[in-house]
Amino acid sequence: MLLGVLAAALLLGACGSATPAPVTAARTAPVLLGAHNDTSTPFNLVSVPALTRHRYDGRGLRLEKVLTRGLALTRYAVSYRSGGLRVTGVMDVPTRAGRAPLVVMAHGWTDPAGYRSGGMIGRERELLAQNGFVALQIDYRNHAGSTREGVGVVARPLGYPEDLVNAVRAVRRARLPFVDATRVGLFGRSMGGGVVLNALVARPHLADAAVLYSPVSSRAADNYTRWVAPEPSLRARVVDAYGTPADRPRFWASASSRTYLGRLDLPVQIHHGTADPVCPVGWSRATTAALRAAGGDVTLHEYAGEDHRFDAAWSRFMHRTVTFLHARLG
């Protein structure tokens, strides 16, 4: 589980200190990618200014094959192009007439070597489709059937958020007869919550609503303190590439979506368990406070005693999610 948090840690950061001032002199930060079979460095660090400047070219969505066909939904294996990469995923399509709103889903961290397409948030994806949404879960680059990138420090400051933005663009370009791609929601769990926030601060009008489920924090520096600093080999690689938050505070602020939350112009619903040992509920409280301070429309639901993955409260959480998305996407 610690490695899972490391994957998320530098996409966003923990709360606990004041929101840093917005960065005006943006730097292009590289992405630090661990070898695909080396789980000692399973994270990437993104530069929000680089994400914002980037020209996204999501395209080439393909329904590769039918995985299952039932009374409530049809499940497809899909792929699309994200930059120069092929990214795979799973799309659940409700069995009903007309065009349904789209929800693009970002899963949490896992070792890419053991990940299978559509894994980790399958029950959430299926329930969304059963309630009338076309639910597309992306696998990310380096996962399942997606293209493998090179390893080490590379000058691509984009990563998973790029794949999320390009997924929305690819669906819109595909003009599928069962999707209304003018109505888009985003759903991110754990690390995926960080992916969603980074994509949204880069492209504030990407979607009409967002749901974050046990998300990582929105401040990179505190994640460094919690997970990277205690691991000598990992710390050495990160410090060599980026410095420490104390040495380069402006850079670390530029890697935090919290610095840019004032750019968001959509409602956000956050769900977090009070007993989450992976992503403390205080992170979501701080993200909520920062969004409100920036004038954002945000609602935080806390679930007493729930862990990182909800158990007894899961049905209540999903009922709130479905109700929220229906209200916001129509």
C-alpha positions in Angstrom: 0.0 0.0 0.0 2.9 2.3 0.7 4.0 2.0 -2.9 0.5 2.9 -4.0 0.7 6.1 -2.1 4.1 6.8 -3.6 2.5 6.6 -7.0 0.1 9.2 -6.0 2.3 11.2 -3.8 3.9 13.5 -6.3 0.8 13.9 -8.5 -0.6 15.9 -5.6 0.6 16.8 -2.1 -0.7 16.7 1.4 -2.2 19.6 3.2 -1.2 21.0 6.5 0.3 24.4 5.6 -0.8 27.5 3.8 -1.6 27.5 0.1 1.5 28.6 -1.8 1.3 31.7 -4.0 0.7 30.9 -7.7 3.8 30.4 -9.8 4.3 33.1 -12.4 7.6 31.9 -13.9 6.6 28.4 -14.8 9.3 25.8 -15.4 9.0 22.7 -17.5 9.5 19.8 -15.1 10.4 16.3 -16.3 8.5 13.2 -15.3 10.4 10.7 -13.2 9.2 7.3 -14.2 10.3 4.1 -12.5 11.1 1.1 -14.5 7.9 -0.8 -15.2 9.0 -3.8 -13.2 10.7 -1.8 -10.6 8.2 -0.7 -7.9 10.8 1.2 -5.9 9.8 4.4 -7.8 6.2 4.0 -8.9 5.2 7.7 -9.2 5.4 10.6 -11.6 5.7 14.3 -10.9 3.9 16.6 -13.2 4.3 20.4 -13.8 0.9 22.1 -14.0 2.2 24.9 -16.1 3.5 22.3 -18.6 0.1 20.6 -18.6 -1.5 23.9 -19.2 0.7 24.8 -22.2 0.5 21.4 -23.8 -1.6 20.9 -27.0 -3.7 17.8 -26.5 -4.5 15.6 -29.4 -6.7 12.7 -28.1 -8.0 10.8 -31.1 -8.5 7.4 -32.7 -10.9 5.9 -30.3 -11.6 2.3 -31.2 -14.1 -0.1 -29.8 -11.8 -3.1 -30.0 -14.1 -5.9 -29.0 -17.2 -6.7 -26.9 -16.1 -8.1 -23.5 -19.6 -8.8 -22.1 -23.1 -8.1 -23.2 -26.0 -8.1 -20.7 -29.4 -6.8 -20.1 -28.1 -3.6 -18.4 -24.9 -2.8 -20.3 -22.5 -3.8 -22.9 -18.8 -3.7 -22.0 -16.1 -2.9 -24.6 -12.4 -3.1 -24.7 -11.3 0.3 -26.1 -8.1 2.1 -27.2 -7.2 5.6 -28.2 -4.2 7.8 -29.0 -2.7 10.1 -26.4 0.2 12.0 -27.9 2.3 9.3 -29.6 1.0 6.6 -27.3 -1.7 4.0 -27.5 -3.8 3.9 -24.3 -6.3 1.1 -23.5 -9.4 1.0 -21.3 -12.8 -0.4 -20.7 -16.1 1.3 -21.6 -19.4 0.2 -20.1 -22.4 1.4 -22.1 -25.9 1.3 -20.7 -28.5 -0.7 -22.7 -31.0 2.1 -23.4 -32.0 4.3 -26.3 -30.5 7.6 -26.9 -27.2 9.3 -26.1 -26.0 9.0 -22.5 -23.6 11.4 -20.6 -20.0 10.4 -20.4 -18.0 9.7 -17.2 -14.3 9.2 -17.6 -12.7 7.3 -14.8 -9.1 7.4 -13.4 -8.0 4.5 -11.1 -5.6 4.6 -8.3 -2.0 3.3 -8.2 -1.1 -0.3 -8.6 2.1 -2.0 -9.9 1.6 -1.7 -13.7 3.1 -5.2 -14.1 0.1 -6.7 -12.2 -2.6 -4.5 -13.5 -5.3 -5.8 -15.8 -7.4 -3.6 -18.1 -10.4 -2.1 -16.3 -9.2 -3.3 -12.9 -9.5 -1.6 -9.5 -12.7 0.5 -10.0 -14.8 -2.0 -11.9 -17.7 -2.1 -9.5 -18.0 1.7 -9.6 -17.8 1.8 -13.4 -20.5 -0.9 -13.7 -22.8 0.8 -11.3 -22.5 4.1 -13.2 -23.4 2.4 -16.4 -26.4 0.7 -14.8 -27.6 4.2 -13.8 -27.4 5.6 -17.3 -23.8 6.8 -17.9 -21.3 5.7 -20.5 -18.4 4.9 -18.1 -15.0 4.9 -19.6 -12.1 3.7 -17.4 -8.7 4.5 -18.8 -5.8 2.2 -18.0 -3.1 5.0 -18.4 0.2 4.6 -20.3 2.4 1.8 -19.1 -0.7 -0.2 -18.0 -2.4 -3.2 -19.5 -2.3 -3.0 -23.3 -1.1 0.6 -23.4 2.3 1.7 -24.8 5.3 1.4 -22.5 7.4 4.6 -22.1 11.1 4.7 -21.5 12.4 4.6 -17.9 14.4 7.0 -15.9 14.1 10.8 -15.9 12.5 11.9 -19.2 11.5 15.3 -20.5 7.7 14.6 -20.6 6.0 16.6 -17.8 2.5 15.2 -18.6 1.9 11.5 -17.9 -1.5 10.3 -16.6 -3.3 13.7 -16.7 -2.4 13.9 -20.4 -4.1 10.5 -20.9 -7.2 11.7 -19.1 -7.6 14.9 -21.1 -6.9 13.0 -24.3 -9.5 10.4 -23.4 -12.2 13.0 -23.3 -11.0 14.5 -26.6 -10.9 11.1 -28.3 -14.5 10.3 -27.3 -15.7 13.7 -28.5 -13.9 13.2 -31.9 -15.3 9.7 -32.3 -19.0 10.9 -32.3 -20.2 7.5 -31.0 -24.0 7.2 -31.5 -24.6 6.3 -27.8 -22.6 9.0 -26.1 -23.5 12.7 -25.5 -19.9 14.0 -25.2 -21.2 17.5 -24.5 -22.1 16.2 -21.0 -18.9 15.0 -19.3 -18.1 14.0 -15.7 -14.8 12.8 -14.2 -14.3 10.3 -11.5 -11.0 9.7 -9.8 -10.0 7.3 -7.0 -6.9 7.8 -4.8 -4.1 8.6 -7.2 -6.8 9.0 -9.8 -8.2 11.9 -7.8 -4.9 13.6 -8.2 -4.9 12.8 -12.0 -8.4 14.4 -12.2 -7.4 17.6 -10.4 -4.3 18.0 -12.4 -6.2 17.5 -15.6 -8.8 20.1 -14.5 -6.5 22.8 -13.5 -4.8 22.4 -16.9 -8.1 22.3 -18.8 -10.8 23.9 -16.5 -13.6 23.3 -19.1 -12.7 19.7 -19.7 -15.8 18.5 -17.8 -19.0 19.6 -16.2 -18.6 17.8 -12.8 -16.0 15.8 -10.9 -16.1 13.2 -8.2 -13.0 12.4 -6.0 -13.0 9.1 -4.0 -10.4 8.8 -1.3 -8.2 11.2 -3.2 -4.5 11.9 -2.7 -3.7 15.4 -1.5 -3.5 18.5 -3.7 -0.1 19.7 -2.3 3.1 17.9 -3.5 5.5 19.0 -0.9 3.8 17.3 2.1 3.6 14.0 0.1 7.3 14.3 -0.4 7.8 14.7 3.4 5.6 11.8 4.2 6.6 9.1 1.7 9.6 10.1 -0.3 11.9 11.6 2.4 11.8 8.3 4.5 13.0 6.2 1.6 16.7 6.8 1.0 17.1 5.5 -2.6 13.9 7.2 -3.7 14.7 10.4 -1.9 18.1 10.5 -3.6 16.6 10.2 -7.1 13.9 12.8 -6.4 16.3 15.3 -4.8 18.8 14.9 -7.7 16.1 15.6 -10.2 14.0 18.2 -8.5 15.6 19.3 -5.2 13.6 19.3 -2.0 10.5 21.4 -1.3 12.6 23.6 1.0 15.3 24.1 -1.7 12.9 24.7 -4.6 9.5 25.8 -3.2 8.4 27.4 -6.4 8.9 24.3 -8.4 7.1 22.1 -5.8 4.2 24.6 -5.8 4.1 24.3 -9.6 3.6 20.6 -9.2 0.6 21.0 -6.9 -2.9 21.4 -8.2 -3.8 23.3 -5.1 -1.8 26.3 -6.4 -4.2 26.5 -9.3 -7.6 25.6 -7.8 -8.9 29.0 -8.6 -8.9 28.0 -12.2 -11.7 25.4 -11.7 -15.2 26.3 -12.8 -17.2 23.1 -12.1 -18.8 21.4 -9.1 -16.6 18.9 -7.2 -17.8 16.2 -4.9 -15.3 14.6 -2.6 -15.8 11.4 -0.6 -13.4 10.3 2.1 -13.3 7.9 5.0 -12.2 9.1 8.4 -10.2 6.0 9.1 -8.3 6.0 5.8 -4.6 5.1 6.6 -3.4 5.7 3.1 -4.8 9.1 2.2 -5.8 10.9 5.5 -9.1 12.6 5.5 -7.3 15.8 6.4 -6.1 16.0 2.9 -9.6 16.2 1.5 -10.6 18.7 4.2 -7.7 20.9 3.1 -8.5 20.6 -0.6 -12.1 21.4 0.2 -11.0 24.5 2.1 -8.7 25.6 -0.6 -11.4 25.2 -3.3 -13.9 27.2 -1.2 -11.4 29.9 -0.6 -10.9 30.1 -4.3 -14.7 30.5 -4.8 -15.2 26.9 -5.9 -18.3 24.8 -5.7 -17.3 21.8 -3.6 -19.0 19.3 -1.3 -17.1 17.0 1.1 -18.8 13.9 2.4 -17.0 12.1 5.2 -17.7 8.5 6.2 -17.0 7.6 9.8 -14.7 4.6 10.2 -14.3 3.9 6.5 -10.9 2.8 5.1 -9.3 3.8 1.9 -11.8 1.6 0.0 -15.3 1.9 1.4 -17.1 -1.1 2.8 -20.4 -0.5 4.6 -20.7 3.0 3.2 -20.0 2.1 -0.4 -23.7 2.0 -1.4 -24.3 5.4 0.2 -21.3 6.9 -1.5 -22.3 5.6 -4.9 -25.9 6.8 -4.4 -24.6 10.3 -3.7 -22.2 10.1 -6.7 -25.0 9.0 -9.1 -27.4 11.6 -7.7 -24.7 14.4 -8.1 -23.8 13.4 -11.6 -27.4 13.1 -12.8 -28.1 16.6 -11.4 -25.0 18.1 -13.0 -25.0 16.2 -16.3 -28.7 15.9 -16.9 
